[in-house]
Amino acid sequence: MSILTSFSKLFVDAPKEGGHGFVKLDQVSDALPRNLVPFNAVMTERYPEDKWFHFYVDDYRFNRIWNNPEKYIPILKRFEGGITPDFSMLVPMNEVEAIENCRKNRLLAYLFQKIGIPCVINVGWGYINTYTWAFDGIPCNSILCITTQGCMKNRVCKHSLVNGLHELVRKKHPTKLFVYG
């Protein structure tokens, strides 16, 4: 059975949360991301066993894993672990597109968890209107990760980062929070 076929079945049976039906991820209680390698460099990494992969690069650099996970899962399994995908949910983004990107983040994170790739869950959000769904599927009392990339360029983005971080902590009570950026 292919990864996609088994993933489709996993998704149907997966617990869901929130109005958009995002899959509910498992709590992460022990992880220490280190020696980070961006997804666009995983194919050429010579010593992946003591490194963690991440998706904190432009979406076009890792959209290929969404389109063809079967090709990349064996490569990612060689790494010690990873930080789950970060399809953009930018402050000025159309809400429908942001919801779709959040769904993709959760689905790939769920796949990683179910096939045994150790990972830290990435969390993202946009404007305050995204707070009603951006944290759905994220477990409480878990190790989480966020990025500040692209958030420090202007006052509006900084404000959104800080307010969203307060909301994340209020709703999900992370046990550890790694910050990339």
N, C-alpha and C positions, 0 to 999 in steps of 0.2 A: 504494500500500500504506500502511495507517495505521501510526502509531507503535506501537500496541499489537500489531498483527499482526507487524510487523518485529521488535519487541522480543521477542515470544514465540519467534521463530526464533533471534534472537540468544542468548536465554537457554538454549535447548536446546543450542546449539553452544558455549556458554561453558565455559571451564575452571572446574572446581569445586574446593573445598578443604574438608577437615574432614568430620566425621561427619554434619553437617547439610546438606552439599552447598552451602554458600554460594558464590556466584560469586566468582571471583578477580579482583580489581581491578588495573588497570594502575598502575604506579609513577608518582608525580607528582614531577617533578624541578625544576620552576620555577613558582612561584606566590607571589604576595604579596597575600593578601586585605586589602582596605582599603575604607573607606567602606561599611561593612556595612549592609544593609537586611534586616529580617526578612521571611520569606516572606509573612506576612499583609499586608505593605505593597508588595509588588512590582507589584501591579496599578495602583497610583496613583503609582508613582515616575516623575517627569517626566524625569530624566536618568540612565537606568540604565547608559549606556555606560561610565561611569568608576566603577561601584559593583559590589560583590559581594553576592549574596544569601546568607542563612543560614536555618537551621531551628531555631534555639535559642529556640523559643517552645513553648507548650503544644501537644501533639500534635493536638488538635482544630482548631487554627488552620492546619494544613497537611495533614491527612489527605486533603483534597480532591485533592492532586496524586497520591496513590496511587490514588484512585478514578477520576480523569480526567486522566491525564498529557497527553493530546493537547491539552487546553485550555491547560495552563500551560507546556508546553515552548517554544512560540513566544515567550512573555513572558520566560522565563528566558534564552533565547538572546540577548536584547537587552542583557543585563548583561555586564560584563567577565568575570565568573566567579562561582563560588559555592562554598559549603561544603556537602558532601553531607548528606542528611537525618539527623535525629537523633530517630527514633522512640524513645521512652523505654525504657530497660532499668534501671529503678530498683532500688535495693537491696532493698526489700521485695516486689518484683513476682514473680508466679507465673512459674516458669522457662519454661513453654510459651509464655506471652505474650511474655516477653523474647526468646526464640528467634525467634518470628514477627516481632517488631519489628526484630531484627537482620537477618533475611532481607530485610525491606522496605527497610531502610537500604542493604544491599548491592545489591539489584536496581535501586533508583533511581539509586544512584551509578554502577552499571554502564551504565545507560541514558544518563546524562549523559555519561559518558566516550565511549561509542560514537557518540553523535550530535554530539560535538564541543563540549560545554559545558566550558570550563576549570573545573576544580574541585579543591579540597583535600578529602581524605577525612576525614570525621568518624569518630571511634572512641569507642565507649561500652562500658560493662560494668556489672555489678552486684556482688553478693557474689563471694567467691573461687570459688564453684562455676561461675561464668560464664566464668572464665579458660580453660576447656578448649575453648570455642567462640567466645567474643566477639571474638577476634582473627583468626579464620579468614577468608580472603579479602582481608585487608589485606596489601598488598605490603611487603616488607622494603626498608629504605633509601629511604624515600619521605617526602615532606612530609605531615604529618598534622595534625589539629586535634582538640582535646577541649574540653569545657566544664566549668566548675566550678559552673554554676548548679544550685542545689538540693543541692549537696554540702557546703556549709559550715554547714548548719543544726544538725547534731549530730555527736557524736564518732564514731558508727558510720559515717555517710556520709563524713566526712573520712577516716577510716581506710580505707574502701573506695576512695576516690579515690586516695590515696597508694599503697596496695598495688597497685591496678590500673595506675597509672602506671608503677610499677617493672616490673611484668610486661609491659606494652606495650613499654617500652624494651628489656627483656631479649629479648623475642621478635622484635620488628620493627625495632629500630635506626633510629628515624626520623632523617632528615637535618635536619629542622626540625620543631618542634612548636609550633603556634600554640595559645594558650589563650584561650578566650572565657569571660568571667565575672569 
